[in-house]
Amino acid sequence: LSTIYSPMAISQNKKDTLFHCNICHRVYIYLNVSLHSATEPFGEQAEVTMRTNFWGTLWACHALLPILRPNARVVNVSSFVSKKSLDKCSPELQATFRNKDLSEEELCLLMGEFVQAAQAGDHTAQGWPNTAYGTTKIGVTVLSRIQAQVLTETRPGDGILLNACCPGWVRTDMAGPNATKGPEEGAETPVYLAMLPEGAKEPHGQLVWDKTVQEW
């Protein structure tokens, strides 16, 4: 398998014409993102992490989903931390994030509310977990479910499958050398989802970890 990738700064909400033209002729995409320093004030961490992990994913999908061919596979990288962070939300927020009728617009408003609460210093009082990374990954997981529903409704015969995945704790610059998985192991679940055979109906709109659908 010969892999071609195009670097893209997804935290920048602007059209990259060269990237867009390139991607129309490619099968596989790798979006390379980076995170900020954890020593920054929590409110700033929340804003930067949200822009990279959630808004960046949203913007990239808005640009790329309309040009997907039939039987395309979309894999948004989330994390098992999203499940742990959801459990630390208030019961009201948990119910909201599990609501299958939640719209993309409503989800975006919630992500914005978290950042505002983090900057005000009262996010935990409002029922949010004390983790910027985990909250953004809640957003990515729920966004993937919403996007999958939209694809099913708007392109029902095209066989497109979209999922979120957790690659695991992988030895990268971000996770460090003590992580339990090597890069090849971390790639197993994303590649599994990207290579789901034509005609497959599921998983779709799920959070997948170690090739297994996780209860949300």
C-alpha positions as CSV (number, residue, x, y, z in Angstrom):
1,L,0.0,0.0,0.0
2,S,1.5,3.3,-1.1
3,T,0.4,6.2,1.1
4,I,0.2,9.8,0.1
5,Y,-0.6,12.4,2.7
6,S,-1.2,16.1,2.6
7,P,-0.4,18.2,5.8
8,M,-3.1,20.5,6.8
9,A,-3.4,23.0,9.7
10,I,-7.0,22.2,10.6
11,S,-7.1,24.8,13.3
12,Q,-7.2,27.5,10.6
13,N,-10.7,28.1,9.3
14,K,-9.7,29.0,5.8
15,K,-9.9,27.3,2.4
16,D,-6.7,25.7,1.2
17,T,-7.3,25.5,-2.6
18,L,-4.2,23.4,-3.2
19,F,-5.2,20.9,-0.5
20,H,-8.8,20.8,-1.7
21,C,-7.7,20.1,-5.3
22,N,-5.2,17.5,-4.2
23,I,-7.7,15.6,-2.0
24,C,-10.1,15.2,-4.9
25,H,-7.7,12.7,-6.4
26,R,-6.6,10.9,-3.2
27,V,-8.1,8.0,-1.4
28,Y,-6.5,8.3,2.1
29,I,-6.0,11.5,4.1
30,Y,-3.8,12.2,7.1
31,L,-4.5,15.3,9.1
32,N,-1.5,16.4,11.1
33,V,-2.3,18.4,14.2
34,S,-0.4,19.6,17.2
35,L,-1.3,20.6,20.8
36,H,-0.3,23.5,22.9
37,S,1.6,23.5,26.2
38,A,-0.2,22.2,29.2
39,T,1.3,24.9,31.3
40,E,-1.0,27.6,29.9
41,P,-4.0,28.9,31.9
42,F,-6.9,26.5,31.8
43,G,-9.1,29.0,29.9
44,E,-6.5,29.4,27.2
45,Q,-6.0,25.7,27.1
46,A,-9.7,25.2,26.5
47,E,-9.8,27.7,23.7
48,V,-6.7,26.4,21.9
49,T,-7.6,22.7,22.4
50,M,-11.2,23.3,21.3
51,R,-10.0,25.1,18.1
52,T,-7.6,22.3,17.2
53,N,-9.6,19.2,18.2
54,F,-13.2,20.1,17.7
55,W,-13.5,23.2,15.5
56,G,-10.6,22.0,13.3
57,T,-12.3,18.6,12.8
58,L,-15.6,20.3,12.0
59,W,-14.1,22.7,9.5
60,A,-12.2,20.0,7.8
61,C,-15.3,17.8,7.5
62,H,-17.3,20.7,6.2
63,A,-14.7,21.1,3.4
64,L,-14.3,17.4,2.6
65,L,-17.6,15.6,3.2
66,P,-19.3,17.2,0.2
67,I,-16.6,15.8,-2.2
68,L,-16.7,12.2,-0.8
69,R,-17.2,9.5,-3.4
70,P,-19.6,6.7,-2.9
71,N,-18.4,4.0,-0.4
72,A,-15.9,6.5,1.2
73,R,-14.8,5.9,4.7
74,V,-14.3,8.7,7.2
75,V,-12.4,8.3,10.5
76,N,-12.4,11.1,13.0
77,V,-9.7,10.6,15.7
78,S,-11.3,10.8,19.2
79,S,-10.1,9.2,22.4
80,F,-11.2,6.8,25.2
81,V,-10.8,9.9,27.3
82,S,-14.1,11.2,25.8
83,K,-15.9,8.4,27.6
84,K,-14.2,9.0,30.9
85,S,-14.9,12.8,30.5
86,L,-18.5,12.2,29.7
87,D,-18.9,10.2,32.9
88,K,-17.6,13.3,34.8
89,C,-20.2,15.6,33.3
90,S,-23.4,16.5,35.2
91,P,-26.3,14.1,34.6
92,E,-27.9,16.9,32.5
93,L,-24.9,17.2,30.2
94,Q,-24.6,13.5,29.9
95,A,-28.2,13.1,28.8
96,T,-27.7,16.0,26.3
97,F,-24.6,14.4,24.7
98,R,-26.3,11.0,24.5
99,N,-29.4,12.5,22.9
100,K,-29.5,11.2,19.3
101,D,-31.6,14.2,18.3
102,L,-28.8,16.6,19.3
103,S,-28.0,18.8,16.2
104,E,-24.6,20.0,15.0
105,E,-25.6,23.6,15.8
106,E,-26.6,22.6,19.4
107,L,-23.3,20.7,19.8
108,C,-21.3,23.7,18.6
109,L,-23.1,26.0,21.1
110,L,-22.3,23.5,23.9
111,M,-18.6,23.5,23.0
112,G,-18.6,27.3,22.9
113,E,-20.3,27.3,26.4
114,F,-17.6,25.1,27.8
115,V,-14.8,27.5,26.6
116,Q,-16.6,30.5,28.0
117,A,-17.1,28.7,31.3
118,A,-13.5,27.6,31.4
119,Q,-12.3,31.2,30.8
120,A,-14.6,32.4,33.6
121,G,-13.3,29.7,35.9
122,D,-16.7,28.1,36.7
123,H,-16.8,25.2,34.3
124,T,-17.0,22.6,37.0
125,A,-19.8,24.5,38.7
126,Q,-21.7,24.3,35.4
127,G,-21.3,20.6,35.2
128,W,-18.3,20.3,32.9
129,P,-15.3,18.0,33.6
130,N,-12.0,19.6,34.5
131,T,-10.3,18.6,31.3
132,A,-10.1,20.6,28.1
133,Y,-8.8,17.7,26.1
134,G,-11.5,15.3,27.3
135,T,-14.3,17.8,26.6
136,T,-13.1,18.4,23.1
137,K,-13.0,14.7,22.4
138,I,-16.6,14.4,23.7
139,G,-17.3,16.9,21.0
140,V,-15.5,14.9,18.3
141,T,-17.3,11.7,19.3
142,V,-20.7,13.3,19.3
143,L,-20.0,15.2,16.1
144,S,-19.1,11.9,14.4
145,R,-22.5,10.5,15.4
146,I,-24.3,13.6,14.0
147,Q,-22.3,13.6,10.8
148,A,-23.1,9.9,10.2
149,Q,-26.8,10.6,10.7
150,V,-26.6,13.4,8.2
151,L,-24.8,11.3,5.6
152,T,-27.4,8.5,6.1
153,E,-30.2,11.0,5.5
154,T,-28.7,13.0,2.6
155,R,-26.8,10.2,0.8
156,P,-28.6,7.0,1.7
157,G,-27.5,5.0,-1.3
158,D,-23.8,6.0,-1.3
159,G,-22.6,3.5,1.3
160,I,-20.5,6.1,3.1
161,L,-19.4,5.1,6.7
162,L,-18.2,7.6,9.2
163,N,-16.9,6.8,12.7
164,A,-14.8,8.1,15.5
165,C,-12.0,6.0,16.9
166,C,-9.5,5.8,19.7
167,P,-6.1,4.7,18.5
168,G,-5.1,4.0,22.1
169,W,-2.2,5.4,24.2
170,V,0.5,5.7,21.5
171,R,4.1,6.6,21.8
172,T,4.2,10.0,20.1
173,D,5.7,13.3,20.9
174,M,2.5,14.2,22.8
175,A,2.0,11.0,24.7
176,G,5.7,10.3,25.5
177,P,7.8,7.2,25.6
178,N,5.9,5.4,28.3
179,A,2.7,4.9,26.2
180,T,1.7,1.3,25.8
181,K,1.3,1.2,22.0
182,G,3.8,1.8,19.1
183,P,2.7,3.8,16.1
184,E,1.9,0.7,14.1
185,E,-0.4,-0.6,16.8
186,G,-2.0,2.8,17.1
187,A,-2.8,2.8,13.4
188,E,-4.7,-0.6,13.6
189,T,-8.1,0.7,14.5
190,P,-8.1,3.8,12.2
191,V,-6.9,1.7,9.3
192,Y,-9.5,-1.0,10.1
193,L,-12.2,1.6,9.8
194,A,-10.8,3.2,6.7
195,M,-10.7,-0.2,5.0
196,L,-14.2,-1.4,5.8
197,P,-15.3,-3.4,2.7
198,E,-17.7,-2.0,0.2
199,G,-21.2,-3.0,1.1
200,A,-20.6,-2.9,4.8
201,K,-23.4,-1.2,6.8
202,E,-21.6,-0.8,10.2
203,P,-20.0,0.4,12.2
204,H,-21.4,3.9,11.4
205,G,-21.5,6.9,13.7
206,Q,-19.8,4.9,16.5
207,L,-16.8,5.3,18.8
208,V,-14.5,2.4,18.0
209,W,-11.5,1.3,20.2
210,D,-9.4,-1.8,19.5
211,K,-11.7,-2.5,16.6
212,T,-14.7,-2.8,19.0
213,V,-17.7,-0.5,19.1
214,Q,-17.9,1.3,22.5
215,E,-21.1,2.0,24.4
216,W,-21.6,5.7,24.6
